[in-house]
């Protein structure tokens, strides 16, 4: 009798340290990403990585609890990139915003980001939703943001009113992760 495809994938991950994404029954936590370190009939040892590509210990998973495995898909490739370049995420850029206690702080921050060209930032709009990307243009009333998705995908441009900006985040770890993946997708790493 032949070995199951599941067993083949698990053994291949162990032998080659191949990154896979494991989904389990009865959990809302999403998938676990990493590679197999140990395997027997009932359990696997799984070297887990955080969404920032950092090692996060070994998890022992019952083989019967594996619902499905993703491999060679976009997210696994994203995680391979993050694992390889995870040290870059740890280093914030030297860029900082100088607001000079101005009443129109939003305009000053957006203008500085526009001049920086390659500095990514996240903008909270009306105290609710965040949009992340590069400031492409600015007027006295509004600005254009080249929006970037969480896994580095270019989402195109959107226009926002400056008065609607309630928070600006620069150099946080999520934006550094996003910037790394954007550069990877643009093949400029």
MOZI-V995092 format. One record per residue. N is the residue number from 1. SS is DSSP state (2 for helix, 1 for strand, 0 for the rest). OMEGA is omega as a letter, one per 40 degrees, with the letter a starting at -180 (none if undefined). Layout:
n->{N/N}
ss->{SS/SS}
omega->{OMEGA/OMEGA}
//
This chain:
n->{1/2/3/4/5/6/7/8/9/10/11/12/13/14/15/16/17/18/19/20/21/22/23/24/25/26/27/28/29/30/31/32/33/34/35/36/37/38/39/40/41/42/43/44/45/46/47/48/49/50/51/52/53/54/55/56/57/58/59/60/61/62/63/64/65/66/67/68/69/70/71/72/73/74/75/76/77/78/79/80/81/82/83/84/85/86/87/88/89/90/91/92/93/94/95/96/97/98/99/100/101/102/103/104/105/106/107/108/109/110/111/112/113/114/115/116/117/118/119/120/121/122/123/124/125/126/127/128/129/130/131/132/133/134/135/136/137/138/139/140/141/142/143/144/145/146/147/148/149/150/151/152/153/154/155/156/157/158/159/160/161/162/163/164/165/166/167/168/169/170/171/172/173/174/175/176/177/178/179/180/181/182/183/184/185/186/187/188/189}
ss->{0/0/0/0/2/2/2/2/2/2/2/2/2/2/2/2/0/0/0/1/1/1/1/1/0/0/0/0/0/0/0/1/1/1/1/1/1/1/1/0/0/0/1/1/1/1/1/1/1/0/0/0/0/0/1/1/1/1/1/1/1/1/2/2/2/1/1/1/1/1/0/0/0/2/2/2/2/2/2/2/2/2/2/2/0/2/2/2/2/0/0/0/0/0/0/0/0/0/0/0/0/0/0/0/2/2/2/2/2/2/2/2/2/2/2/2/0/0/0/0/1/1/1/1/1/0/0/0/1/1/1/1/1/1/1/1/1/1/0/0/0/1/1/1/1/1/1/1/0/0/0/0/0/1/1/1/1/1/1/1/1/2/2/2/1/1/1/1/1/1/0/0/2/2/2/2/2/2/2/2/2/2/2/2/2/0/0/0/0}
omega->{a/i/i/i/i/a/i/a/i/i/i/i/a/a/a/a/a/a/i/i/a/i/a/i/i/i/i/a/a/a/i/a/i/i/a/i/a/i/i/a/a/a/i/i/a/i/a/i/i/i/i/i/a/i/a/i/i/a/i/a/i/a/a/i/i/i/i/a/i/i/a/i/a/a/i/i/i/a/i/i/a/i/a/a/a/i/i/a/a/a/i/i/i/a/i/a/i/a/i/i/a/i/a/a/a/a/a/a/a/i/i/i/i/i/a/i/a/i/i/i/i/a/i/a/i/i/a/a/i/i/a/i/a/i/a/a/a/i/i/a/a/i/i/a/i/a/a/a/a/i/i/i/i/a/a/a/i/i/i/i/i/a/i/a/a/i/i/i/i/i/i/a/i/i/i/i/a/i/i/a/i/i/i/i/i/i/i/i/none}
//
